[in-house]
């Protein structure tokens, strides 16, 4: 078999390709940051859902009546996500839309969500080796739009008073520029050091519409994932526990 069924959170599991894109720490911290900021959201949208890990982790943290929708362009990924939904008995709470987040018509006109999440690919085309595995390539390289497209889509579908949270490579200046250019203010940023003493690898950003301000002073935090000896830190273990052990 070229796929596995792996524990995601609580008693929820997710189908993944053994040699394809698999859920990661990036997904966990994005879901944790989003739900820390908006724990009472009842209507969530996950952009570029992939195999569904970010969105399902978000849903697991929300109330039992919360609903999730996702948008995904890759047939193989959306098929895996839908199987995970069926396996976990979540068909009445989760739905996925086949399509590109850059297409306004992929969702019903006027549809809005309280909480939107996204995990954009980190690398512009031409800046890295593109994997021969189509699923892995699209999750890593900007074949269907960058963080700019994610910010634009979030602005389009976010409900008044809602929040947008995404994860991005820490060193990419576009992670700060994308929200600003699309009418958002970053209220909190968290940098994740995958090893103590090294630069941050990824960061998560929680945003609201600038027009809905003024807002409190921005918070900038740091989380160390592993200490100098390679051991999980208590702060990261607390995040894993809060999101749901995997």
N, C-alpha and C positions, 0 to 999 in steps of 0.2 A: 504494500500500500504506500502511495506517495503522499499520504496525509496523516495527521494525528488529531486526536481530540484531547485538548488540554484544559485543565482547570483554569478559569479566569478569575472568578470572584465568588466567594461563598460556594454554593452548589452549582453555579453556572459554569459551563464549559464552552470552548470555542474550537471550531474546526480550522486547521491550518495546513498548508502544504508543507511537507517535510523539508523541501529544498526551496521553498518560496519565501514570501514576506511573512514574518512572524511577529506577534505582539511583543512589546518591549517596555523598558523603563519609561521611555518617552510617552507611551500611551498612558501609563499609570499616573505619571505626574501631571499630565494635561487634564485627565479626568478629576484628579484630586484637587487641583487648583480651581477648576471650573466650579466644582460642587462646594468647595470651601467658601467661595464668594457668593454662590447662589444656591444654597441648600434647599430652598423651597420651590425651585422651578418645577413646573408640571408639564412643560412642553419643550422638548429639546430637539435640536437638529444637529447632526454630525456631517460635516462637509468632507467629501472624499473619504467615505467610511472604510474603504478597504475591506478587511475581513470582519469589521464591526467592533473591534476591541475597545476603541476610545468611547464610542457611543454606549456600548453595553456597560462599561465600567461606570460611566456617568449615571446611567439608568439604575444601576445597582445601588448607587448612593442616594438616589432620590426616593420620594414617597411611593408607596405601592400603586397609587393612581396616576403616577407620571407616565407620559408617553414619549416615545423616541421615533424620529424619522431620520433616514440617512440617504445620502446621494452618492452613488458610486458608478464609475464608467467602465470598470473592468468586469467582464462577464464572470471570470473565474472567481474574483473576490466577492462579488455580490452573491454568487451562488453559495459560497462557503458561509457568508454572513446569514443568508436566509436559512440554511441548514442549521446553523447554531441557534437561531431564533426558535425554530421548530423543536430542536432537541431540548431547549430549556423551557419550553412551554410558554413562550412570550409572544405568540402570534397576535394576541389582542392588545399588546402594548407597543409593538415595534413594527415598522414598515420601511422598506427600502425602495428607492426610486432609481431606475436605470438612467444614467445620463451624466452630463458634464456640468459641474458647478458653475461654469461660465455661461450656461444657457438659462436665461430667466424663465423659460417655458417648462423647465423640468419639474417645477412645482406649480400647483394651482395658483392662479392669480390672486393676490391678496393674502396668501398664507404667511403667517408670522409666528415666530418662536421666542420664548422667554430666554432660552439659553442656547447658544450656538458654539460648537467646538470644531476644531480642525487641526490636522497634523499634516501640513504641506510638505511636499518633497523639499529637500534641503539644497539641492545642487542644480544650478543652471545647466542646460544642455551645452556640452563642449568643455565643461570644467572638470569632468571626471569620466572614468570608464563606465559605459552603460552596460549593465548586466545583460547577458544573452537571455536571461529568464525574464519574459515580458512583465510578469507580475512584480518581481523585485525591481526591475528597471523603473517602472512607473511610480513606485513608492519612494524611490530615492532621487530620481532625476525629474526635472520640470518638463515633462512631456505634454502635460495638459494644464499649464499655468503654474504660477509661482504663488508665494504668500500674498502678492498683490491681488491675485484673483480670489483668494480666500477672503481677504478683507472686503473686497467689492461684493462678493456674494453674501457675506455676513451683514453688510449694510443694507442689502436688498431685502433680506428675510428676517431681520431682527425686529421683534416687537418693541413698542415704546417701553422704556424702563428696563429692557433686557440687557444681557451681557454676552460678550464674545470672548472666548478663551482659546488660545492656540499655542502650539509648541513649535520651536524653530531652533536652528543652529545658533548658538550664542554669539558667534563672531560675525554674523551676517547683518549688516546695517539695515537691510530692508525690513528686518523684523520690527524695528522701531519706526521706520518710514511708512510702511504699509498701512498701519492703523491711522496714522496722522493724515495721510493723503486721501483716506476714504472716510474721513469724518469721525474718527474715534479718538478718545483719550485713553492712554494706558493708565489704569489705576494701580495696578500692582504687577511687578516683574519678579520672577524667581529664577535665579541662576543655579544650575545643578553641576557640581563638580563630581565627576565620576570617580575621581581619586583625589584625596586630600593633597594640597600643594600644587595641583595642576590647574590650568585655566578651565573655566566652565565649558561643558560640552554642548548642552542644550539649555534653553530658557523657556519658561512659559509666561504668557502675557494675558492679563485679564483687562478687558476694555469695555467702555460704555460710549454711547454717542456723545460727542463733544457738545452738541446743542442742548443736551440735558444737564449740563453742568450748572453752576460750579461744583467741583468735587473736592474732597479732602486731599491733602498732600499725597503724592504718589509714594507707594511703599516699594522698596527694592530689597529683596531678601536673597539669602544664599543657603543652599542645602548641600551638604557633603554626602555623597552616596556611599563611598567606601573610604575608610581611613588609610593612613600611610602603610598599614600592614595588609591592606586588601580586605578588611572585614567590613561588613555592613555597619553603618553608623546607627545609633539609636533613633536619630531624627528621620532617616530614610526608612527604617523598619516601622516607625510609627505611621508613615505615609502608606506603606504597603499594607499594613494592618487596617488602616482606615478605608482604603479603596477596596480591599478584599484580597486575601492571600492568593498567590498564583503559583 
